[in-house]
Amino acid sequence: MITDLGKKADMKPCAESWELSCVPDNISVVSDGFLQGHNLQELIETYMDDLVGEKIYERFGTKFPALIKFIDAQDDLSIQVHPDDRLAAARHGSKGKTEMWYVMDSGSDSSLIVGFNQTMDKEKYLRALNDKKLKEVMNFEKVAPGDVFFIPAGRVHAIGKDILLAEIQQTSDLTYRIYDWERVGADGKPREMHTELALEAIDYNLHSEYKTRYEKPSQGTAQLVECPYFTTNLVCLEQPMEKDYQNLDSFVVYVCTAGVCSISWGTAENVNICKGETVLIPAVLKQIRIEPTEPTELLEVYLISE
């Protein structure tokens, strides 16, 4: 990730970058401009609905509702599941975690896990888990750059080896780990599993398709995911593009997954963004112009107000 996305980190390997976060102890800080050094929480407290949107501010207050990450998996990550809002509130006084993945790069034989490959129930699931046969009932998906997977709360999942992706999710850090490939941690002991907590969180149903289908344009915008927690579009640019947000009561986040472009508004203000960078556009800005200097792809993220 340090090489591919230009991240500065002391960690080696650097497997995860939280691009936009309001999670306590991991709050994003403005990197440039007159607000440089101020964190996202301070910005919302100061600018309120001008930053996030009127209805979003009424709903979430000073808590930013989306968490955006890059994840670079050099090994198979643990199989996990996240609780929904109802279960998370009852158990943890927290929000649940629905998320999506946009694959930016992958190995020629890379795959990930999303859901089951057969209809399950608690008894079948526990039997497979205890017999160390969980892998046999998991749905594996071969992946390639541009693939999209929507992962509602309750769907078991795991990122596979040699996959670089962008993750868009609810602001929540609740994870139930259900299997970790018999690995041990730095202390030589197996990492904690959350078997009992996961039982009520898991969606045991078999779904007909787990990969999101969409048409990728050479110039234009394609919707990837729309759900109550976020809408994510793919914006592809070979020529300049105007964006009109007059009817949108929300912030907009641009995550650059390929290329270089300039984002401008008003008469003189602009910001450059390249692969691996993220820009937060305040809700008060309604007219945006994007000018690529080479073929560019952006993830466009916002919330549709209830």
C-alpha positions in Angstrom: 0.0 0.0 0.0 2.9 2.3 0.8 4.2 1.9 -2.8 0.9 1.5 -4.7 -1.1 4.3 -3.0 1.7 6.6 -1.7 0.9 6.1 2.0 3.3 7.2 4.7 3.5 4.7 7.5 6.0 3.1 9.8 4.1 -0.2 9.8 5.5 -2.9 7.5 3.5 -4.3 6.0 1.0 -1.5 5.9 -2.3 -3.4 5.3 -5.0 -0.9 6.0 -5.5 2.9 5.6 -8.5 4.7 7.1 -9.1 7.4 4.6 -12.1 9.1 6.2 -13.0 8.2 9.8 -14.9 9.6 12.8 -14.3 6.5 14.9 -13.0 7.6 18.3 -9.2 7.5 18.5 -9.1 7.2 14.7 -10.5 10.6 13.6 -9.3 11.9 10.3 -7.3 15.1 10.1 -7.4 17.6 7.2 -4.1 17.4 5.3 -4.1 20.6 3.3 -5.7 24.1 3.0 -6.6 26.7 5.7 -8.2 23.9 7.8 -5.1 21.8 7.8 -4.6 20.0 11.2 -8.2 20.2 12.2 -10.0 16.9 12.6 -13.3 15.7 11.1 -15.1 15.9 14.4 -14.1 19.6 14.8 -15.2 20.4 11.3 -18.7 18.9 11.9 -19.0 20.8 15.2 -18.1 24.0 13.4 -19.9 23.8 10.1 -22.7 21.3 11.0 -25.3 20.9 8.2 -23.2 23.0 5.8 -20.7 20.2 5.8 -22.8 17.0 6.0 -26.3 18.1 5.0 -29.3 19.2 7.0 -31.1 15.9 7.4 -27.8 14.0 7.9 -26.9 16.4 10.7 -30.3 16.0 12.3 -29.9 12.2 12.2 -26.2 11.7 13.1 -25.2 15.0 14.9 -21.5 15.4 15.0 -20.8 11.8 14.1 -19.8 11.3 10.5 -21.9 8.4 9.2 -19.4 6.7 6.8 -16.0 5.1 7.2 -13.8 4.7 4.1 -10.7 2.5 3.9 -8.1 1.0 1.7 -7.3 -2.6 2.5 -4.2 -4.4 1.1 -4.4 -8.1 1.9 -1.1 -9.9 1.5 -2.6 -13.0 3.1 -6.0 -14.5 3.5 -7.8 -12.5 6.2 -10.1 -14.0 8.9 -13.7 -14.9 8.1 -15.9 -12.3 9.8 -19.5 -11.2 10.2 -20.9 -7.9 11.5 -24.1 -7.3 13.4 -27.0 -5.2 12.1 -28.2 -2.0 13.8 -30.8 -3.8 15.9 -28.3 -6.3 17.4 -25.5 -3.8 17.7 -27.7 -1.4 19.6 -28.9 -4.1 22.0 -25.5 -5.6 22.7 -23.1 -2.7 22.3 -25.0 0.6 22.2 -23.6 1.0 18.7 -24.5 1.1 15.0 -24.2 -2.1 12.9 -21.9 -2.5 10.0 -23.0 -2.8 6.4 -20.2 -2.3 3.9 -19.1 -2.7 0.2 -15.9 -3.5 -1.5 -14.5 -2.1 -4.8 -11.5 -4.2 -6.0 -8.7 -2.0 -7.2 -6.1 -4.7 -7.9 -5.7 -8.5 -7.4 -3.5 -11.4 -8.2 -4.3 -13.6 -11.2 -5.8 -16.3 -9.0 -7.1 -14.1 -6.1 -10.5 -14.9 -4.5 -12.5 -13.7 -1.6 -15.4 -15.1 0.5 -18.9 -13.7 0.5 -21.8 -15.7 2.0 -22.4 -19.4 1.9 -22.6 -21.8 -1.1 -25.6 -23.6 0.3 -28.6 -22.8 2.6 -27.4 -23.1 6.2 -28.8 -22.9 9.7 -27.2 -22.6 13.1 -26.8 -26.4 13.6 -25.2 -26.9 10.2 -23.0 -23.9 10.6 -21.7 -25.0 14.0 -21.1 -28.6 12.8 -19.0 -27.3 9.9 -17.1 -24.9 12.2 -16.4 -27.6 14.9 -15.5 -30.2 12.3 -13.0 -27.7 10.7 -15.0 -27.8 7.5 -16.2 -24.2 7.4 -14.3 -23.6 4.2 -16.4 -26.2 2.4 -19.6 -24.3 2.9 -18.2 -20.8 2.1 -18.9 -19.1 -1.2 -15.6 -18.3 -2.9 -15.5 -15.6 -5.7 -12.6 -15.1 -8.1 -12.0 -11.4 -8.4 -10.5 -8.9 -10.9 -10.0 -5.1 -10.7 -13.4 -3.3 -10.9 -15.3 -6.1 -9.2 -17.9 -4.9 -6.6 -19.3 -6.8 -3.6 -22.1 -5.4 -1.4 -21.9 -6.9 2.1 -25.0 -6.2 4.3 -24.7 -6.8 8.0 -25.0 -10.5 8.7 -23.2 -11.7 5.6 -20.1 -13.7 6.3 -17.0 -12.6 4.4 -13.3 -12.6 4.1 -10.7 -10.8 1.9 -8.3 -13.1 0.1 -4.6 -12.9 -0.5 -3.2 -10.4 -3.0 -6.3 -8.2 -3.1 -6.2 -4.4 -2.9 -9.6 -2.8 -2.4 -11.5 0.3 -1.2 -14.1 -0.3 1.5 -17.1 1.9 2.1 -19.0 1.2 5.3 -21.1 2.5 8.2 -19.2 4.1 10.9 -18.7 1.1 13.2 -15.8 -1.0 14.3 -17.9 -4.0 15.4 -16.5 -7.3 14.1 -17.2 -10.8 15.1 -14.3 -13.1 14.0 -15.5 -16.6 13.3 -12.5 -18.4 11.7 -8.8 -17.5 11.3 -7.3 -20.4 9.4 -5.8 -21.9 12.5 -3.3 -19.1 12.8 -1.7 -17.7 16.0 -1.1 -14.2 17.0 2.2 -12.5 17.8 2.0 -14.0 21.3 1.9 -17.5 19.9 -1.7 -18.0 20.9 -4.8 -18.3 18.6 -6.7 -15.0 18.2 -10.0 -14.5 20.0 -13.0 -15.9 18.1 -16.6 -14.6 18.7 -18.5 -17.8 18.0 -21.4 -17.3 20.3 -21.9 -13.6 19.4 -21.8 -14.4 15.7 -24.6 -17.0 15.9 -27.4 -14.5 16.1 -25.8 -12.1 13.7 -25.2 -14.4 10.7 -27.5 -14.5 7.6 -27.7 -18.3 6.9 -29.6 -17.9 3.6 -28.2 -18.8 0.2 -28.3 -15.9 -2.2 -28.5 -16.2 -6.0 -25.6 -13.8 -6.6 -23.1 -12.0 -4.5 -21.2 -9.9 -7.0 -22.7 -6.6 -8.0 -23.3 -6.2 -11.8 -22.8 -2.9 -13.5 -21.8 -1.4 -16.8 -18.5 0.5 -16.6 -18.5 3.7 -18.8 -15.5 5.2 -20.4 -16.9 8.6 -19.6 -19.8 8.9 -17.1 -21.2 7.7 -13.8 -22.3 4.2 -12.9 -24.2 3.4 -9.7 -22.6 0.6 -7.8 -24.5 0.4 -4.5 -27.5 2.3 -3.0 -28.6 1.4 0.5 -29.8 3.4 3.6 -26.2 3.8 4.8 -24.5 5.0 1.7 -24.7 5.4 -2.1 -21.5 4.6 -4.1 -21.0 5.4 -7.7 -18.1 4.9 -10.1 -17.1 8.0 -12.0 -15.0 7.4 -15.0 -13.4 10.4 -16.8 -11.4 10.9 -20.0 -12.8 14.4 -20.5 -13.9 17.2 -18.0 -17.2 16.6 -16.2 -19.7 18.9 -14.4 -21.4 17.6 -11.3 -24.7 19.2 -10.1 -25.7 18.4 -6.5 -28.5 20.9 -6.2 -31.0 18.1 -5.2 -28.6 16.3 -2.9 -28.7 17.1 0.9 -25.4 15.4 1.7 -21.7 15.6 1.7 -19.9 14.0 -1.2 -16.7 12.0 -0.9 -14.4 11.3 -3.8 -12.0 8.4 -3.5 -9.5 8.2 -6.4 -8.8 4.6 -7.4 -7.0 5.4 -10.7 -5.5 8.4 -12.5 -5.2 12.1 -11.6 -7.7 15.0 -11.7 -8.5 18.4 -10.5 -11.7 19.2 -8.6 -12.9 22.8 -8.8 -15.8 25.0 -7.6 -16.6 28.6 -7.7 -14.1 30.8 -9.7 -10.7 29.9 -8.3 -10.9 27.2 -5.7 -9.6 23.7 -6.7 -7.9 20.7 -5.3 -5.9 18.0 -7.0 -6.4 14.3 -6.3 -4.5 11.2 -7.5 -4.8 7.5 -6.9 -4.9 6.7 -3.2 -6.3 10.1 -2.1 -9.7 11.0 -0.7 -11.5 14.4 -0.8 -14.5 15.4 1.3 -16.9 17.9 -0.5 -19.1 19.9 1.9 -22.9 19.7 1.3 -23.0 23.4 0.8 -21.1 23.1 -2.5 -23.5 22.3 -5.3 -21.6 22.7 -8.5 -18.4 20.8 -9.1 -16.1 20.5 -12.1 -13.7 17.5 -12.5 -10.9 17.8 -15.0 -8.7 14.6 -15.5 -5.1 14.9 -16.7 -5.2 11.2 -17.6 -8.0 8.6 -17.6 -9.3 8.7 -14.0 -11.7 6.7 -11.8 -13.3 8.0 -8.7 -15.7 6.4 -6.2 -18.4 9.0 -5.4 -20.0 8.4 -2.0 -22.9 10.2 -0.3 -26.1 9.5 1.7 -29.6 9.7 0.4 -31.6 11.5 3.2 -34.6 9.7 4.6 
